[in-house]
Amino acid sequence: MMHLLRKELRELLNKQMLLSLLVTFLLIAMIGFVMTNTMNETLSESGQVHLLDADDSDASRALVKTLEERGYTVSREVISEEPDYAQLLASLDWSEAAMLPKGYGQALSEGEACEIGSITMLRTTSALSLTMAAGGSAEIVRSAVQAAYKQAYLTGDLAFMQDPVTTSGYTVANGKWVQADAMSVASSLTMFDQVMPLILFLLVILTVQTIITAVATEKTDKTLETLLSSPMPRSTIIIAKMLAALIVAVIYAVTYGVAFVLTLFGTVSDTASQVDIGGTFESILDTRAAAQTLGLQIPAAGWLGVVMQLVLTIGIALTASIILGGLVEDAKGSQTASLPILVCTMFPYLFSMLSDIRSMEGVPRILMLCIPFTHTFIATSCMRFHDMPLFWFGLAYQAVFLGVMIFAAVRLYQSDLLFVHSRKYRKRKIHAD
């Protein structure tokens, strides 16, 4: 019994399993590290209120005092009625602010609801970063005013006491500003920005595993040795394998794209009867117009650059798969062999969902940008926020990286390393038997 148990444990607790476990642990730890840093950065500013005061009245100064009594650190800037919010936030180094309009104090003293501004600087379409950063100061001000008037008035207009101030959103991006809610503007952009990385991630994972396993099986069945020993040039064999892998990748991509469109169409169809179609369509047009004004829409030439990065990423993944498949001794080792590609795909994919890779600093930024797949995941973000030096660097880096990978693949398949590797494996297997 114990002998059989040890045998089973040796087979299960192998190098591949332990390596996969270690990589999974590191991946989860890194995700936790990024999320913790993002939350800490947000929480470090959660005790601060950025206030643009166009009223400069006793009421606005009383609001500052109330907020300070609540434990907030208030940064107040007296402004004109409607300044250039983009230039103003950049000069103050604020990412968001609440704006008290002219007549704020008079409106509240007369028992009339007042509309304050919620200004957000849009730097990323990352869902977590944007959700945690948008509208913080405006919500704090709204809550403080609401609490103050609930205590001050025992009788009067109940609706006014419950909601003495409302908010109107302003979005700043690319040195421009527009009156629109930042979350709505970002939501109109993130549909593609979030879906394309997901499709790319799934595409790389499935094609890489398929190709490595196929090449490893050829080695095990000795068909690869026969193929490489034929008079056919080995460069032709490499090209054929890459084209076949590319066709497989296209099939996967089309399948995922069609599935996503059908899912989206089904969701819209199911909810269409439950919403105001006219109002929703008008809201979409307004949001798209706001994104256009802010320069967040990607032109046709920009999409061509994004597609070029996508093609380079797929080419790197396929070429790396052919190399790793050739170095694998048998099909069982294909899972371990695919780990480098999977890790290099998973890290930038998850980080792009949770944080803004472009805003990273120091060693983490260098490490992330050294991964060629990272540049495809941030390509649309670079285009939307006009970070063109980083985009062109990523495109050039991927092109050079792909060239090196193709050269390495050709050299590998032109050498006898594949045959030597296979013979060593078979000798070890015969010796073990």
Secondary structure, 3 states (H helix, E strand, C coil): CHHHHHHHHHHHCCHHHHHHHHHHHHHHHHHHHHHHHHHHHHHHHHCEEEEEECCCCHHHHHHHHHHHHCCCEEEEEECCCCCCHHHHHHHHCCCEEEEECCCHHHHHHCCCCEEEEEEEECCCCCHHHHHHHCCHHHHHHHHHHHHHHHHHCCCCCHHHHHCCEEEEEEEEECCEEECCCHHHHHHHHHHHHHHHHHHHHHHHHHHHHHHHHHHHHHHHCCHHHHHHCCCCCHHHHHHHHHHHHHHHHHHHHHHHHHHHHHHHHHHHHHHHCCCCHHHHHHHHHHHHHHHHHCCCCCCHHHHHHHHHHHHHHHHHHHHHHHHHHHHCCCHHHHHHHCHHHHHHHHHHHHHHHHCCHHHCCHHHHHHHHHCCCHHHHCHHHHHHCCCHHHHHHHHHHHHHHHHHHHHHHHHHHHCCHHHHHHHHHHHHHHHHC
